[in-house]
Amino acid sequence: MACIFRCMSEDSTRHGTESDSAERTISRRSALALTGGIVVGSALSGTAAAASNQTVVTPDEPLGAESPGSAVNPVDGFADTDWTAGTDLSVVKVTNLDATGEGSFKHAMERDVDGDGRVVVFEVGGVIDLSEANGELDPEASNMFVAGQTAPGPGITLIKGTMEIDGENIVVQHIRSRAGTQTAPGASGEGDAADSITIADEAKNVIVDHCTATWGTDENLSCGDTASDITFSNNLVAHGLAAPTLHPDGDEHSNGSLVGHDTEGMAILGNLYAHNNDRNPRLKGGTRSIVANNVVYNYDTAVRLGDDAESNAGEEYPTQVSLVRNVYRPGDNTPLDDPVVGLNQEDDVLKALVYLEENVTQGSVEMLSESPDERLVVADEPPVLPSGFDAPKGTFGNVLNAASARPGQRVSYDESIVRQTKAKEGEVIDREDEVGGYPSFGPVTRELDVPSDGFGEWLAAHTEAVER
């Protein structure tokens, strides 16, 4: 039976705006907090470390394993940050908003480093226009932690291109990516439409946490084929662009997330999907996924499963998913007679196994059709479940509080999507100019004094400063 739920009251916290000029005074916490000896607040800045390629020894505990303001932690899926524990990592600083060249975000991810990997930190905040790099931000780098939380407010926003994550052992936190109609052709390749953030084929052990992905002309946040141990957690995935002229097929698009063939260990946890017509998410053939504690608002189709599989095609149920404690909230673009879960409408779809537990729908929307396709089989036990994961209760309030880049200081556009989800307002859009267009702010700079000892506490302090 469909369930009715109550919306939480409007959060009274006001957040930063993405369109403010560089001269704007960045609001900071008036009180300082001490965490493990690291001063948080206006004292986050300091004298820059003298070394251009500083190496820090990380603590025995993995970096970024906990999210101080969220019910879902980045390591609650199958991906982990164990590779960061007790090792030597190079700290690489982003010092300008250029799309390429020394001091740029791209250069920080690509340059040679000492040690066993890198942590990318930011001494600058603002907008990075990827059209100046042909729409591409696609380094092949492993053992990399991108700490967008270290940027001065209002943080880092990528526009007019795709951030592609390609490698093994990667964490990306607190980055916004807004591809949009002016995305340069290099982002898509061969005339295809573009994602705002995408995981490359065969990537392994990747976490995208507390990011914002909007205005994709294909999907907003996606994963390629045959990847393994991938987690999307606490992200805002919204306003995929629908205009048919933006897609090579000439069809209306607007998509949330696509998970490619035979990807295993996919965890989609604690995200807000809003104003995306389809793929909320779509899990292709042979995928093994858990989708838990997400809020999906104002969609046309929500969860779609399967098609032909490759490596798992010989198994009885090539596509398997556990759907636990998600909230499906209809809006103006939602047909109330369509079920939340269905098979992808292709003749060659193989069997899919789905487990349903305490998912919430509204109005006449049901999780499954009264007469589901015989190839869609409901499981008695979750076929996909990370070790030790117990999906928290209170999904709606938790997600609206925590999902997005820098949720403690959301930019006004991200905050408007959260507000619309609460109030059941807003709609799918064709182009970004319907909601104010590309942002323009920055550069805002500050020097970072990165400690060689106590780095874990230092990073945790920056994380808490933008998440609470």
N, C-alpha and C positions, 0 to 999 in steps of 0.2 A: 504494500500500500504506500501511496505517496505520503510524505510527511510535511507538516507545516512548521516553520521555525520563525522565531522573532529576531528582528534585526537589533544589533546593539546600538546604543545611543551614539550620537555623533561625537567623535573625539574632538575636544576643544583645542588641541594643540595646533598651532599655526606653523607652517613650514616655509622653507626658502623658495625662491622662484628661480627658474632656469633662465629667464630672460633679463635678469638684472645686469646692469653694466659692471665693468671691472672696477669702477670707482665705488660701487656699493660697499658699505661696511658689512663685513661678514659677521653675523651674530654668533657668539660663542657662549658656552655655559658660564654663568656668572660665578658659580662655585667651582672650586678645584676639587678633584677627587684623587686620592692616592691609591694606586693599585700596584702592589708588589714593588713599591718604591718609585714607580713611574708617575709623574705628575700629569694629570689630564686636564684639559681645558685650554685657557689661553697659553699655558706653558707647554703645549704640544710642540711649538716651534722652538728653535734654538739655533745654535751654531752648527753649520753643516759639517759633517765628518770630512776630515782632510783627504782621505783616500777616495779616489773616484770609483774604485771597485772594492769596497769594503767587504770583508768576510766576517760573518758572525757564527758562533757556535750555538746551535739551537738546543733547547732543553730536551730532556729525555721524553717529555710529553709531546705528542704531535701538535703542530701549530694548527689553529683554526678549527679544532674539533668541536667546539661549542659555540653556540650563538646566544649571546646574553639576553636578547630581547625576543627570542622566538621559541615556540613550542617544539619545533623541529630543528635538529642540529644538522650541520652539513654532512656529518659522517653517519647519519642514520640509515643511509642506503647501503649499497654494496661498495661504493668507492670509499677510500680512506685517505688520511694524510700521514700515515705512518712513516712515509719516506722522508718527512721533515724532521723526525725525532733524532736528536743526538748526532747531528751531522754538521758539516761546514757548508753554509750557503752564502753566496755572494749577494750583497744588497746593491741593486742597480736603481739609480734615481732617474725619474722622468723630470726634466727641468723646463720643457717648453711644450707648446701645443702644436708643433709641426707634425705633419703626417709622416714624414721621413726625416732621416738625418740624425746626427749626434744629438743626444738629449731628448729625442722623441720617444713616445711609447713603443713604436715599432722597433726602434733601435735597441731599446732596453730589453726587449724580448728576444732579439736576434744576436746581439753582440756576444763575443766570447767572454766567458767568466771563469774565475777560479772556483775551487770548491766542487761540491757535489750537486749543485743546482743553483737556483736564483730566487730571490724575493724582489719583486718590482714594487717600488714605492714612489710616491708622487710629491714633488715640491711645487706643483702647479695644479690648479683646477681650472676648468673651462671646457670649451668645445673643441674637439679635434675633427677637422673636416677631411674625411677619407677620400673625397673626390680628388684631392691633390696627390693621392697615391693610387689612382685608378680604381678607387673603391675597395682596395684590398688591405686587410690587416690579417695576415695569414702566416705567421712564422711557424716553422716546424721546430718546436722546442719541448723538451721533456724536463721533468723535475723543476717546475716553475710555479710560483705562488704570486699571483697578481693581487696586490693589496690596495684596491681602490679606496678603502677606508682611510688611507693615509693622506689623501689629497685634501687641500684646504677646501672648505665649503664654497659653492655647492657641489663639488666633486667633478668627475670626469664624464663627459657625454661624447659619444662617437656619432657622427652623422654622415649620411650619403655613402654608406658602404657596409661591408659585412666584417664582423670579427669572426674568424675561423680558428678553432682550437684544434691543433693537430699534434699529437704526441702522446706521451705516457706520464702519469703522475703530475697532474696540472690542477690548480685551484684558481678560479677567477671569482673575485668578490667585489661588489659595490662599483660596478661599471654600468652606465646606461648606453644603449645602442639604438639608434633610430635611423634605419636605412632610408626609407622614403622614396618619393618619386624621382628625386635627382641622384639616386645611387649610380655611381659610375659603372661602366660595363664590366670592368675587371672583377667586380664582386660576384657576379653571377656565372660568368663563363658560358660560352656557346649560346648566348642569347636568352638564357634562362632568367627567371625572376630571382630575386635575392632574399636571403634571410638576414635578420639583424644580427643574430648570434647563431653559429652552427658548430657542431662537433664533426670533425672529419671522419671518413671511413677508417675503421680499424683502430681508432683511438682507444686508450685504455686508462682506467682509473682517473677519471676527470670529474671535477665538481664545479658546477656553476651555481653560485649561492648569492642571494641578495643582489641580483642584477635586475635591470629593467630592459626589456626588449619590446620595442614597438615599431610600427610602420613598416614591417616586412612586406615585400611584394610577392614573396612566396610564403614562407613561414616566418614567425617572429623568433622562435627559439627551437632549434632542431638538432637531430643527431643522425649521422650517416649510417651506412651499412656495416655489419660485422664489428661493431664496437663492443666493448665490454666494461662493465662496472662504471656506469655513468650516472651521476646524480644531478638533477635540477631541483634546487631547494630554495624556498623563500623568495622566488622571483615574481616580478610583475610582467605579465605577458599579455599585451593588449593592443587593440586597434590595428590588427593586420589590415592592410589596405585592400579594398574590394574592387577598385576600378578595373574593368576587363582589359582596358588598353595597357595595363601595367604587366600583364602576363602573356607569354608567347602563345598560349592556347586561346587567348581571347575570351576566357571565361572569367566570371566574377570570382574573386579569390577570397582573401581575408582568412588566414589560417594561423592557428596557435602553434602547435608543435607536431612534428613528424618524427617518428623513430624508425630508422631504416631496417631493411631485412636482416634477420639473424643477429640482431643486437641482443646481448644477454646481460643480465644484471642492471637493467634500467630502473632507476628510482625517480619518480616525479612526486615530490613531497612538499606540501605547504605553500604552493604557488597560487597566485591570483590570475586566472584567465578571464579577461573581460573584453567584450565587443569583438570577438573573432567568430566569423561565420562557422568555420569548420576546424577539424583536427584539434580537438581539445581534450586529449591528444588523439592522433591516429597512430596506431601501433602496427607496423607492417608484418608480413609473414615471417614466422620463425623467431619473433621477439619474445623475451621473457622479462616481464615488467611488474613493478608494483606502483600503483597510482593511489596515493593516500593523502588525506588532509588538504586537498585542494578546494578552492572555490572557483566555480565556473559560472560566469554571469553573461547573459545576453548572447546566446549562441544560436546557430541554426542546427548543426549537428554537434554532438559532444564527443563521445568515445566511439571510434571506429576501429575494428580489428581486422588484421589479416590481409592476405592475398597469397600469391604463390610464395613459398619459402624455398630456400636452397639447402643449407646444411642441415636443417631440421625437418626437411620434407618427409623423411621416412618415418617420423614419429606419429603417434596417433593424434596428438594435439600439438602441432608445430608452434602455434601462437598461444601464450599463456599469460594471464594477467590477474593480479589481485587488486580489487577496487575497494578501498576501505575508508570510511568516514570522510567522503567527499561531499561537498554541497553543490547542487546544481540549481541555479537560480535563474528562471526565465526572465527575459526582457522583451523589448518591442520586436526584436528580430527572431524570437524563439517560437517555433510551432509547438503548441501544447499537446498535439496528438502524436508526436514522435518520441520513441523511447530514447533514453540516454545512451544505452549501449546497443551497438549493432555491428554487423559485418560490413566490411567494405564492399560496395556493390560491384563485384566483378565475378565473372563466371568461374574463374579458377581459384576462388578462395578456398583454402583448406580449413579443417576444423580448428576451432579456437576454444580454449578452456578459460572460463572467467569465474572468479570468486567474488561475491558481493557481501559486504558487511557494514551495516550501519551507515549507508549512504543516505543523504537527505535530498529529497526533491520537493517541489512546490507546485501547488495547483493540481492540474490533471496529469502532469508529467510523471511517467513511470520509468523505472530503471530498465525494464525489459518489455518487449512486446508480449501480449498475451499468447501469441503463437510465434515464438522466435524461430528463426531458421534452424533446422536440425543440425547444422554444422556448428552452431553456437551452443556449447555445453556448459552448464552451471556446475561448479565444483562444490563439494562439501567442506573442503579445507583449502587454505590458500596455497596455490601451487608455487608462488613466488613470494618469499618473505625473508628480508635480511635478518641475520642472527641478532636476537635481542631487541628487535624493533617492536614496540607496542604503540600503535597509532594513538596519539593523544586525543582527548575529547575537546569540544569547544572549537571546532574548526573555523567557523565563520568569524568569530571575534579574533581568534589567534592570527588568521591569515590577513585580515584587514589591518591588523596592528603591525604586522611584521614583514609583509611581502613588498619588495621593491629594493632598489639601491638606496642605501642610507635612509631607512624608514624613520629614524628619529629626527631627520631634517629633510623630509621629502620636498622635491621641487613642486611647484604649484600644479603642473600638468599631471604628474603622478598622483598627487593628492586628489585631484579632481576625479580621477578614475576610481579611486577608493570611495570617494563621496558618492559618485554615481552608483556604484555597486550597492552601497547601503540604502540609497534612496530609490533604487530601481529607475534610474534615469540614464540618458545617453543612448547612443546607437553606433552601429557599425559605420565606418567612414570609407570614402573612396580615396581621399588624398589628405596629406598632413595639414594642408592649409585650412581645412575645415576646423581644426582644433588649435590654430595659432601659428602653425608652420614651424620651420626649423628654429631651434633656440639659438640665442647669441649672447654669450657672456664670457667673461674672463679676458685675459689671464689673471688669476689671483694666485699669488705666490707666497710661499713661506719656506724657510729652510728647515730641514729635519736633522735633528741630532740623534742618530741611530746608535744605540748602545751596543757595544760588542758583547757585553754580558747583560743578562736580563732581557734579551730580545723578545722572548715569549710574552713577558708581562707588558713590554712596550707595545707590541702588536695588539694584544688583548685590550689594552687601554684605548687605542685608536678605534678598535672595533666597537667597544661599548659606547664610545662617544658619538657614533653615528647611528647606532641601532636602538638606543633607548630614548 
